[in-house]
Amino acid sequence: KNLRLHSTTDRAPHIAPRARAFAAMAPEDAHANDHSAARSQSAERARAPANAAPKRTKSNKGLKLINKLARDAVDDAAGALTRGFSFTKQRITKQMKRLNVGRASRRTKQMRRLWTKVHRGNRLGTADGDVLTNHLGLCLQLAFTAQSRGASGDDSGGGEAAEETVKREVYAVKKMEMANGELLPNFSYTVEAPKKFEELRLLWGMDAHSYRSAFAIPDVRTVCDDVQTQNGEIRGNMRTETGKLEATSTSLRVISQALASGKSRSWFFCSEDGTLLVKTCNVAEKRTLLKMLPEYTEYVRENSTVSMLPQFYGLYTIKFNGTRPLSFIVMNYWFASTKIIQKRFDLKGSTFGRRASARELAKGSACIYKDNDFREEDAVHTRHSQNICDVLKKDSEFLAKRNLIDYSLVFGEYQAVTPTDIFEANKAFEEFETDHADWKDQRAAAIAVAESDEGKSDTNSLADSDAVSEKSEEFLMLEKASMFTPFLHDVARLNQLRMVNKPKGAVFCGIIDILTEWGPRKKLERFFTSQICCGRDVSCQRPDVYAKRFSAFMNQNVFLPAIKHATEDDDVGFTLAER
């Protein structure tokens, strides 16, 4: 307030004439006026009471404060740029060479492998520079990649039988120093149902190496000490082999509530390679997942190659000292493809209020459209439409029996642009729509070619020696048994993707948000919304009604029978089955 940021003539109208009159005075008159003003001010101070507040005097403290803040802001920005994460391949390479010249070549190869896994247009989140978010991301990475199998072998006392009865593992991390000398806050993490989720990862075709490498911190190996088993819980302390964390920033990217679509209050984290999602969950969702875990595991065992249910890989809880615990679910990302997704939908089967808002439309290419935005040209015409609808019906019936609602189908469209991509899309569509007797042999040959090609170009992290040993015949059999036809560089994630081929593109789809139970709160919501909206097709419905509406919408609007093309200008060189 003490700074004079405007000229005298720009101030209030009643001040401007006095200023102009003062400026027109002669120098000696102005000097005399200054003396008279000083005498009048001293007289006023003498007449003022002793307890009166002193009048405000001119000072340059405000200017000094602004300069100090500007210098601090510049220093903080420079530090953020030094410690931050760049989103372009060239800047990543330059940054790694500048900060760590000795390991620049190896790190560049790792970045190149990560870059080719998922298209940059499908990658989610940003590298948040907030200190709390950065610390939370590092703690999550330590929890996801920590190995406790070898440390707990002698203390469990029961071998495999004892491991089967373990409900959770709890480990404390204290005084963990980062590379810049700062200390991570003391925390503890809980691994819920470790054996069951390990079995689920195998059923979904996610090997241990791929899971660890998605969240791994370079050059960090963890050790668990003082491990004890009591009442079905394994407890201990976790540390690194060197006693120090050779990292200053997390590789996880955050998707805040403002950036997430829909009305979800969850925060999302995305792995560095973009293949896995980490979602916060509340106590009710955590309880629901643990309750349905045995039935969910059996269902996945029977339908792992075709089911479109979300693939849960782990459930963790982080507890910092003096704060409430935070629970996180690790799951697959349905759009983790090397092909860019141009248009996205979130489909529930409801029609009331299901349209993308202005705030969502402002996101541009990242916008997620709703049911009323779905047009006839967005539908998929395929020979496998009935099989796909049967799978969705079976999944929705499974959820209805568990009293679950509010789930939806994410639907992403990919359209080939370049001649090479169009040729590849046409060949994949031809294989998908043609009933070859030897399709399994062709799929096995395609997998072998893709693996050899990725191994030569060093673009797949599974080409490492440890990963090759874990790539067992069970995973190859799962890949061969899938009815979906992947693109060449998506073969490694065939079990984590559900795609339907089109003549010049494809559609990636899958079910999300299945952990909402039909309880008293949802019953009240159904009652009031149906009364206020005069019985319209609101989203909240009973589980059986919700499942029937969901499967009917998919059957009537999304996945339709193939159309016969009889013209000579047809892009596909064969005739599809009649509708």
C-alpha positions as CSV (number, residue, x, y, z in Angstrom):
1,K,0.0,0.0,0.0
2,N,3.0,2.3,0.6
3,L,4.1,2.0,-3.1
4,R,3.2,4.8,-5.5
5,L,2.2,2.7,-8.4
6,H,0.2,5.4,-10.3
7,S,0.9,8.9,-11.2
8,T,-0.7,11.8,-9.3
9,T,-3.1,12.7,-12.0
10,D,-4.5,9.2,-12.0
11,R,-5.8,9.4,-8.5
12,A,-9.1,10.7,-7.2
13,P,-10.6,13.8,-8.9
14,H,-10.5,15.9,-5.8
15,I,-6.8,15.3,-5.4
16,A,-5.8,16.0,-9.0
17,P,-6.4,19.9,-8.9
18,R,-4.3,20.3,-5.8
19,A,-1.5,18.3,-7.3
20,R,-1.5,20.4,-10.5
21,A,-1.5,23.6,-8.4
22,F,1.4,22.4,-6.4
23,A,3.3,21.4,-9.6
24,A,2.7,25.0,-11.0
25,M,4.4,26.7,-8.0
26,A,7.8,28.2,-8.2
27,P,10.6,26.3,-6.6
28,E,10.9,28.7,-3.7
29,D,7.2,28.7,-3.2
30,A,7.2,25.0,-3.1
31,H,10.1,25.0,-0.6
32,A,8.2,27.4,1.6
33,N,5.1,25.3,1.3
34,D,7.1,22.3,2.5
35,H,8.2,24.1,5.6
36,S,4.7,25.3,6.4
37,A,3.4,21.8,5.9
38,A,6.1,20.4,8.2
39,R,5.2,23.0,10.9
40,S,1.5,22.1,10.6
41,Q,2.2,18.4,10.9
42,S,4.4,18.9,14.0
43,A,1.6,21.0,15.6
44,E,-1.0,18.4,14.9
45,R,1.2,15.7,16.4
46,A,1.6,17.9,19.5
47,R,-2.2,18.3,19.8
48,A,-2.9,14.6,19.3
49,P,-3.6,12.5,22.4
50,A,-0.9,10.2,23.7
51,N,-2.8,7.0,22.9
52,A,-3.6,7.9,19.3
53,A,-2.4,5.6,16.6
54,P,0.6,7.0,14.7
55,K,-0.1,8.1,11.1
56,R,1.2,6.1,8.2
57,T,4.5,7.3,6.8
58,K,6.1,6.6,3.5
59,S,8.5,3.6,3.4
60,N,10.1,1.3,0.8
61,K,9.4,-1.8,2.9
62,G,6.7,-2.9,0.4
63,L,9.2,-2.6,-2.5
64,K,11.8,-4.6,-0.6
65,L,9.2,-7.3,0.2
66,I,8.1,-7.6,-3.4
67,N,11.7,-7.9,-4.6
68,K,12.4,-10.6,-2.0
69,L,9.3,-12.6,-3.0
70,A,10.3,-12.3,-6.7
71,R,13.8,-13.6,-5.9
72,D,12.3,-16.5,-3.9
73,A,9.9,-17.3,-6.7
74,V,12.8,-17.4,-9.3
75,D,14.8,-19.7,-7.0
76,D,11.8,-22.0,-6.5
77,A,11.1,-22.2,-10.2
78,A,14.8,-23.0,-10.9
79,G,14.8,-25.7,-8.3
80,A,11.5,-27.1,-9.6
81,L,12.9,-27.2,-13.1
82,T,16.0,-29.0,-11.9
83,R,14.1,-31.6,-9.9
84,G,11.0,-31.7,-12.1
85,F,10.0,-34.3,-14.7
86,S,10.0,-33.4,-18.4
87,F,7.3,-34.7,-20.7
88,T,9.2,-34.7,-23.9
89,K,11.7,-37.4,-24.9
90,Q,14.4,-34.9,-25.8
91,R,14.2,-33.1,-22.5
92,I,14.3,-36.3,-20.6
93,T,17.5,-37.3,-22.3
94,K,19.1,-33.9,-21.7
95,Q,18.1,-33.8,-18.1
96,M,19.4,-37.3,-17.4
97,K,22.8,-36.4,-19.1
98,R,23.1,-33.2,-17.1
99,L,22.2,-34.6,-13.7
100,N,23.7,-38.1,-14.0
101,V,26.3,-38.3,-16.8
102,G,27.6,-41.7,-15.7
103,R,24.3,-43.5,-16.1
104,A,22.9,-41.4,-19.0
105,S,23.1,-44.2,-21.6
106,R,21.4,-46.8,-19.5
107,R,18.6,-44.4,-18.4
108,T,18.0,-43.3,-21.9
109,K,17.4,-46.9,-23.0
110,Q,15.0,-47.4,-20.1
111,M,13.1,-44.2,-21.1
112,R,12.9,-45.4,-24.7
113,R,11.4,-48.7,-23.6
114,L,8.8,-46.9,-21.4
115,W,8.0,-44.5,-24.2
116,T,7.0,-47.2,-26.7
117,K,4.7,-49.1,-24.3
118,V,1.8,-46.6,-24.3
119,H,1.1,-43.8,-26.7
120,R,1.8,-40.3,-25.2
121,G,-1.7,-39.3,-26.1
122,N,-3.1,-41.9,-23.8
123,R,-0.9,-41.1,-20.9
124,L,-2.6,-39.7,-17.8
125,G,-1.7,-37.2,-15.2
126,T,1.1,-34.7,-14.6
127,A,4.3,-34.7,-12.5
128,D,3.0,-32.7,-9.6
129,G,5.7,-30.5,-8.0
130,D,3.9,-30.5,-4.6
131,V,6.1,-31.8,-1.8
132,L,3.3,-33.8,-0.1
133,T,2.3,-35.4,-3.4
134,N,6.0,-36.2,-4.2
135,H,6.5,-37.9,-0.8
136,L,3.3,-39.9,-1.1
137,G,4.3,-41.1,-4.6
138,L,7.7,-42.3,-3.3
139,C,6.1,-44.1,-0.3
140,L,3.7,-45.8,-2.7
141,Q,6.5,-47.0,-5.0
142,L,8.4,-48.4,-2.0
143,A,5.2,-50.2,-0.8
144,F,4.5,-51.7,-4.3
145,T,8.0,-52.9,-5.0
146,A,9.2,-54.0,-1.5
147,Q,10.1,-57.7,-1.3
148,S,9.4,-59.5,2.0
149,R,9.3,-63.2,0.9
150,G,12.9,-64.0,1.8
151,A,12.8,-62.2,5.2
152,S,9.7,-63.8,6.5
153,G,10.5,-67.4,5.6
154,D,12.2,-68.4,8.9
155,D,9.8,-66.5,11.2
156,S,6.5,-67.7,9.8
157,G,7.1,-71.2,11.0
158,G,4.5,-72.8,8.8
159,G,5.8,-72.6,5.3
160,E,3.1,-72.5,2.6
161,A,0.3,-73.3,5.1
162,A,1.2,-70.2,7.1
163,E,1.4,-68.0,4.1
164,E,-2.1,-69.0,3.0
165,T,-3.5,-67.8,6.3
166,V,-1.8,-64.4,6.2
167,K,-4.4,-61.7,5.9
168,R,-2.1,-58.7,5.6
169,E,1.5,-57.5,5.9
170,V,2.3,-54.4,7.8
171,Y,5.8,-52.7,7.5
172,A,7.1,-49.5,9.1
173,V,9.5,-47.2,7.3
174,K,11.5,-44.8,9.5
175,K,14.2,-42.2,8.8
176,M,14.4,-42.9,5.1
177,E,16.9,-40.3,3.6
178,M,16.5,-39.2,0.0
179,A,19.3,-38.4,-2.4
180,N,19.1,-34.6,-1.7
181,G,19.5,-35.2,2.1
182,E,15.9,-34.7,3.0
183,L,14.0,-37.3,5.1
184,L,10.8,-39.0,4.0
185,P,8.1,-38.7,6.7
186,N,7.8,-41.8,8.8
187,F,5.0,-44.0,7.6
188,S,3.7,-47.6,7.6
189,Y,2.1,-49.5,4.8
190,T,-0.2,-52.4,4.8
191,V,-0.5,-55.0,2.0
192,E,-4.0,-56.5,2.1
193,A,-4.5,-60.2,1.2
194,P,-1.0,-60.6,-0.4
195,K,-1.4,-64.2,-1.5
196,K,-4.8,-63.7,-3.0
197,F,-3.8,-60.7,-5.0
198,E,-0.6,-62.5,-6.2
199,E,-2.9,-65.2,-7.5
200,L,-5.1,-62.7,-9.2
201,R,-2.2,-61.1,-11.0
202,L,-1.2,-64.5,-12.3
203,L,-4.7,-65.2,-13.5
204,W,-4.9,-61.9,-15.3
205,G,-1.5,-62.6,-17.0
206,M,0.5,-60.0,-15.0
207,D,3.9,-61.4,-14.1
208,A,5.8,-60.3,-11.1
209,H,8.6,-58.6,-13.1
210,S,6.2,-56.4,-15.1
211,Y,4.3,-55.4,-11.9
212,R,7.5,-54.4,-10.1
213,S,9.1,-52.6,-13.0
214,A,6.0,-50.4,-13.5
215,F,6.6,-48.8,-10.1
216,A,10.3,-49.5,-9.5
217,I,12.7,-46.8,-8.2
218,P,16.1,-47.1,-10.1
219,D,18.9,-48.6,-8.1
220,V,16.8,-49.2,-5.0
221,R,16.5,-52.7,-3.4
222,T,14.5,-53.1,-0.2
223,V,15.1,-55.3,2.8
224,C,12.6,-56.3,5.6
225,D,13.9,-56.7,9.1
226,D,12.4,-57.9,12.4
227,V,9.7,-59.8,10.7
228,Q,7.2,-61.5,12.9
229,T,3.9,-63.4,12.3
230,Q,1.0,-63.1,14.7
231,N,-2.7,-63.6,14.4
232,G,-2.6,-63.8,10.6
233,E,-0.5,-60.6,10.2
234,I,3.1,-60.2,9.2
235,R,4.8,-57.2,10.8
236,G,8.3,-55.8,10.4
237,N,10.5,-52.9,9.4
238,M,11.5,-52.0,5.8
239,R,14.7,-50.3,4.7
240,T,16.9,-50.1,1.6
241,E,20.2,-52.0,1.3
242,T,22.2,-48.9,1.3
243,G,20.1,-47.2,4.0
244,K,19.4,-44.4,1.6
245,L,16.8,-43.7,-1.1
246,E,18.6,-42.8,-4.4
247,A,15.8,-40.6,-5.6
248,T,14.3,-37.2,-5.0
249,S,11.1,-37.3,-7.0
250,T,8.5,-39.9,-7.7
251,S,7.9,-41.2,-11.2
252,L,4.1,-41.5,-10.6
253,R,1.9,-38.9,-12.2
254,V,-1.2,-37.6,-10.4
255,I,-4.7,-37.1,-11.7
256,S,-6.5,-34.8,-9.3
257,Q,-10.2,-34.5,-8.6
258,A,-10.4,-31.5,-10.9
259,L,-8.9,-33.4,-13.8
260,A,-10.8,-36.7,-13.2
261,S,-14.0,-37.2,-15.1
262,G,-17.4,-37.8,-13.5
263,K,-18.4,-37.1,-9.9
264,S,-15.7,-39.3,-8.4
265,R,-13.9,-37.8,-5.4
266,S,-11.0,-40.2,-6.0
267,W,-7.4,-39.3,-6.8
268,F,-5.6,-41.3,-9.4
269,F,-1.9,-42.0,-9.9
270,C,-0.5,-43.4,-13.1
271,S,2.7,-45.5,-13.4
272,E,5.6,-44.0,-15.4
273,D,5.0,-46.3,-18.4
274,G,1.3,-45.6,-18.3
275,T,0.2,-49.3,-18.0
276,L,-1.2,-49.3,-14.4
277,L,-3.5,-47.0,-12.4
278,V,-3.5,-46.4,-8.6
279,K,-6.8,-45.2,-7.3
280,T,-7.7,-44.0,-3.8
281,C,-10.7,-45.8,-2.3
282,N,-12.7,-45.1,0.8
283,V,-13.4,-47.5,3.6
284,A,-16.7,-48.8,2.1
285,E,-15.0,-49.6,-1.2
286,K,-12.1,-51.3,0.5
287,R,-14.5,-53.5,2.6
288,T,-16.5,-54.4,-0.5
289,L,-13.4,-55.5,-2.4
290,L,-12.1,-57.7,0.4
291,K,-15.6,-59.2,0.9
292,M,-16.0,-60.1,-2.8
293,L,-12.4,-61.2,-3.3
294,P,-12.9,-65.0,-3.1
295,E,-15.9,-65.0,-5.5
296,Y,-14.1,-62.5,-7.8
297,T,-11.0,-64.7,-7.9
298,E,-13.1,-67.8,-8.9
299,Y,-14.9,-65.8,-11.6
300,V,-11.6,-64.5,-13.0
301,R,-10.2,-68.1,-13.0
302,E,-13.0,-69.1,-15.4
303,N,-13.2,-66.0,-17.6
304,S,-9.8,-64.3,-17.4
305,T,-9.3,-64.2,-21.2
306,V,-12.7,-62.6,-22.1
307,S,-14.1,-60.8,-19.0
308,M,-14.2,-57.0,-19.1
309,L,-14.3,-56.6,-15.3
310,P,-11.5,-54.3,-13.9
311,Q,-8.4,-56.2,-13.2
312,F,-7.4,-55.6,-9.5
313,Y,-3.7,-56.3,-8.8
314,G,-3.3,-55.1,-5.2
315,L,-4.8,-53.3,-2.3
316,Y,-2.6,-51.1,-0.1
317,T,-3.0,-48.7,2.9
318,I,-0.5,-45.9,3.7
319,K,-0.5,-44.4,7.2
320,F,1.6,-41.4,8.1
321,N,2.2,-40.4,11.7
322,G,-0.7,-38.2,12.9
323,T,-2.9,-38.6,9.9
324,R,-5.7,-40.9,8.9
325,P,-4.8,-43.9,6.7
326,L,-5.2,-43.8,2.9
327,S,-6.1,-46.9,0.9
328,F,-5.1,-47.4,-2.7
329,I,-6.2,-50.0,-5.4
330,V,-3.8,-51.0,-8.2
331,M,-5.6,-51.9,-11.4
332,N,-5.1,-52.1,-15.2
333,Y,-5.6,-49.2,-17.6
334,W,-7.9,-50.0,-20.4
335,F,-6.4,-47.5,-22.8
336,A,-2.7,-48.7,-22.3
337,S,-2.1,-49.1,-26.0
338,T,0.5,-47.9,-28.4
339,K,-2.3,-46.5,-30.5
340,I,-3.7,-43.0,-29.7
341,I,-7.3,-42.9,-28.5
342,Q,-9.0,-40.0,-30.2
343,K,-12.4,-40.2,-28.5
344,R,-13.6,-41.5,-25.1
345,F,-17.0,-42.5,-23.7
346,D,-18.3,-43.4,-20.3
347,L,-21.4,-45.5,-20.8
348,K,-23.9,-46.6,-18.1
349,G,-27.0,-47.2,-20.1
350,S,-28.9,-44.3,-18.5
351,T,-30.3,-41.4,-20.5
352,F,-31.2,-38.8,-17.8
353,G,-28.5,-36.2,-17.4
354,R,-25.9,-38.3,-19.1
355,R,-24.3,-35.7,-21.3
356,A,-20.8,-34.2,-21.2
357,S,-20.8,-30.9,-19.3
358,A,-19.3,-27.7,-20.5
359,R,-16.4,-28.2,-18.1
360,E,-15.7,-31.6,-19.5
361,L,-15.9,-30.4,-23.1
362,A,-13.3,-27.7,-22.3
363,K,-10.7,-30.5,-21.9
364,G,-10.6,-31.0,-25.7
365,S,-9.1,-34.3,-26.7
366,A,-9.2,-35.5,-23.1
367,C,-12.9,-35.1,-22.9
368,I,-15.0,-38.1,-21.8
369,Y,-18.4,-38.2,-23.4
370,K,-21.5,-39.8,-21.9
371,D,-24.5,-41.9,-23.1
372,N,-26.5,-39.1,-24.8
373,D,-23.4,-38.1,-26.7
374,F,-23.0,-41.6,-28.3
375,R,-24.0,-41.5,-32.0
376,E,-24.8,-44.2,-34.5
377,E,-21.4,-43.7,-36.3
378,D,-19.7,-44.5,-33.0
379,A,-21.2,-48.0,-32.8
380,V,-19.1,-51.0,-33.7
381,H,-20.4,-53.5,-36.3
382,T,-18.7,-56.8,-35.9
383,R,-19.3,-60.5,-36.4
384,H,-18.5,-61.0,-32.7
385,S,-21.1,-58.6,-31.4
386,Q,-23.2,-61.3,-29.8
387,N,-20.2,-62.9,-28.1
388,I,-19.1,-59.5,-26.7
389,C,-22.7,-58.7,-25.5
390,D,-22.8,-62.1,-23.8
391,V,-19.6,-61.4,-22.0
392,L,-20.9,-58.0,-20.8
393,K,-24.2,-59.6,-19.7
394,K,-22.4,-62.3,-17.8
395,D,-20.2,-59.7,-16.1
396,S,-23.2,-57.5,-15.2
397,E,-25.1,-60.5,-13.8
398,F,-22.0,-61.3,-11.6
399,L,-22.1,-57.8,-10.2
400,A,-25.8,-57.8,-9.7
401,K,-25.5,-61.0,-7.6
402,R,-23.0,-59.2,-5.4
403,N,-25.4,-56.2,-5.0
404,L,-23.2,-53.8,-6.9
405,I,-24.2,-50.8,-9.1
406,D,-22.9,-47.6,-10.6
407,Y,-20.4,-49.3,-12.9
408,S,-19.9,-48.2,-16.5
409,L,-18.1,-49.2,-19.7
410,V,-15.2,-47.0,-20.9
411,F,-15.1,-46.9,-24.7
412,G,-12.1,-45.5,-26.6
413,E,-12.0,-45.0,-30.3
414,Y,-8.8,-45.3,-32.4
415,Q,-8.7,-44.2,-36.0
416,A,-5.7,-45.0,-38.2
417,V,-4.3,-42.1,-40.2
418,T,-1.1,-43.0,-41.9
419,P,-1.0,-45.6,-44.7
420,T,1.1,-48.0,-42.5
421,D,-1.4,-47.8,-39.7
422,I,-4.4,-48.2,-42.0
423,F,-2.8,-51.4,-43.5
424,E,-2.1,-52.8,-40.1
425,A,-5.7,-52.0,-38.9
426,N,-7.1,-53.7,-42.0
427,K,-5.1,-56.8,-41.5
428,A,-6.1,-57.0,-37.8
429,F,-9.7,-56.5,-38.8
430,E,-9.5,-59.2,-41.4
431,E,-8.1,-61.7,-38.8
432,F,-10.7,-60.6,-36.2
433,E,-13.7,-61.0,-38.6
434,T,-12.6,-64.2,-40.4
435,D,-13.1,-67.6,-38.9
436,H,-9.8,-69.3,-39.6
437,A,-9.4,-72.9,-38.5
438,D,-5.8,-72.3,-37.6
439,W,-6.2,-69.0,-35.9
440,K,-4.4,-70.2,-32.7
441,D,-1.3,-71.1,-34.8
442,Q,-1.4,-67.7,-36.5
443,R,-1.7,-66.0,-33.1
444,A,1.3,-68.0,-31.7
445,A,3.4,-67.0,-34.8
446,A,2.4,-63.3,-34.3
447,I,3.4,-63.4,-30.7
448,A,6.8,-64.9,-31.5
449,V,7.4,-62.3,-34.2
450,A,6.4,-59.5,-31.9
451,E,8.6,-60.7,-29.1
452,S,11.6,-61.2,-31.3
453,D,11.1,-57.8,-32.9
454,E,10.8,-56.0,-29.5
455,G,13.8,-57.9,-28.2
456,K,16.0,-56.8,-31.1
457,S,15.0,-53.1,-30.9
458,D,15.3,-53.1,-27.1
459,T,11.9,-51.5,-26.8
460,N,10.3,-54.0,-24.4
461,S,11.3,-54.3,-20.7
462,L,10.3,-57.9,-20.8
463,A,13.4,-58.7,-22.8
464,D,15.5,-58.6,-19.7
465,S,17.0,-61.8,-18.5
466,D,14.8,-61.9,-15.3
467,A,11.7,-61.3,-17.3
468,V,12.4,-64.0,-19.8
469,S,12.6,-66.6,-17.1
470,E,9.2,-65.5,-15.6
471,K,7.5,-65.5,-19.1
472,S,6.2,-69.0,-18.6
473,E,4.1,-71.1,-20.8
474,E,1.0,-70.3,-18.8
475,F,1.2,-66.6,-20.0
476,L,1.7,-67.7,-23.6
477,M,-1.3,-70.0,-23.4
478,L,-3.4,-67.1,-22.0
479,E,-2.3,-65.0,-25.0
480,K,-3.1,-67.7,-27.5
481,A,-6.6,-68.4,-25.9
482,S,-7.8,-64.8,-26.1
483,M,-10.4,-64.1,-28.8
484,F,-9.1,-60.5,-29.3
485,T,-6.7,-59.6,-32.1
486,P,-4.1,-57.2,-30.8
487,F,-1.8,-54.9,-32.8
488,L,1.8,-55.9,-33.1
489,H,3.2,-53.8,-30.3
490,D,0.3,-54.4,-28.0
491,V,0.8,-58.2,-27.8
492,A,2.7,-57.9,-24.5
493,R,-0.4,-56.4,-22.9
494,L,-3.0,-58.6,-24.7
495,N,-4.4,-59.8,-21.3
496,Q,-4.7,-56.2,-20.0
497,L,-6.6,-54.9,-23.1
498,R,-10.0,-55.6,-24.6
499,M,-10.2,-54.3,-28.1
500,V,-12.7,-54.7,-31.0
501,N,-11.2,-54.2,-34.5
502,K,-12.6,-51.9,-37.1
503,P,-11.7,-51.6,-40.8
504,K,-9.6,-48.5,-40.2
505,G,-9.1,-48.6,-36.5
506,A,-10.2,-50.2,-33.3
507,V,-12.2,-49.7,-30.1
508,F,-10.7,-50.3,-26.6
509,C,-13.2,-51.0,-23.9
510,G,-13.6,-52.3,-20.3
511,I,-15.8,-52.0,-17.2
512,I,-14.8,-49.6,-14.3
513,D,-16.1,-48.5,-10.9
514,I,-17.7,-51.8,-9.6
515,L,-17.3,-51.2,-5.9
516,T,-20.5,-49.3,-5.1
517,E,-23.0,-51.4,-3.1
518,W,-26.7,-51.1,-3.2
519,G,-27.2,-49.9,0.4
520,P,-29.5,-47.6,2.4
521,R,-27.8,-44.5,0.9
522,K,-28.4,-45.6,-2.6
523,K,-31.9,-46.7,-1.9
524,L,-32.7,-43.2,-0.6
525,E,-31.0,-41.7,-3.7
526,R,-33.2,-43.9,-5.9
527,F,-36.4,-42.9,-4.1
528,F,-35.8,-39.1,-4.2
529,T,-34.4,-38.9,-7.7
530,S,-37.2,-41.0,-9.1
531,Q,-39.8,-38.8,-7.4
532,I,-38.2,-35.5,-8.3
533,C,-37.5,-36.5,-11.9
534,C,-41.0,-38.0,-12.3
535,G,-39.9,-41.6,-12.9
536,R,-37.3,-40.8,-15.6
537,D,-34.4,-43.1,-16.4
538,V,-32.1,-42.0,-13.6
539,S,-28.7,-43.6,-13.2
540,C,-29.3,-45.1,-9.7
541,Q,-31.4,-48.3,-10.0
542,R,-31.7,-51.7,-8.2
543,P,-28.8,-54.1,-9.0
544,D,-31.0,-56.4,-11.2
545,V,-32.6,-53.5,-13.1
546,Y,-29.2,-51.8,-13.5
547,A,-27.6,-54.9,-15.0
548,K,-30.5,-55.5,-17.5
549,R,-30.4,-51.8,-18.6
550,F,-26.6,-51.9,-19.0
551,S,-26.5,-55.1,-21.1
552,A,-29.5,-53.9,-23.2
553,F,-27.9,-50.6,-24.0
554,M,-24.7,-52.3,-25.1
555,N,-26.7,-54.8,-27.3
556,Q,-28.9,-52.2,-28.9
557,N,-26.5,-49.2,-29.3
558,V,-22.8,-50.1,-29.0
559,F,-22.0,-53.5,-30.3
560,L,-24.1,-54.3,-33.4
561,P,-24.0,-57.1,-35.9
562,A,-21.8,-56.7,-39.0
563,I,-23.1,-55.1,-42.1
564,K,-22.7,-56.7,-45.5
565,H,-20.6,-54.5,-47.9
566,A,-21.5,-55.3,-51.5
567,T,-19.8,-52.3,-53.3
568,E,-16.5,-52.4,-55.1
569,D,-15.1,-49.5,-53.2
570,D,-15.2,-51.4,-50.0
571,D,-12.0,-51.0,-48.0
572,V,-12.1,-54.6,-46.8
573,G,-11.5,-57.2,-49.4
574,F,-14.1,-59.8,-48.2
575,T,-17.8,-59.9,-47.4
576,L,-18.9,-59.9,-43.8
577,A,-21.9,-61.8,-42.4
578,E,-25.2,-60.2,-43.0
579,R,-26.7,-58.3,-40.2
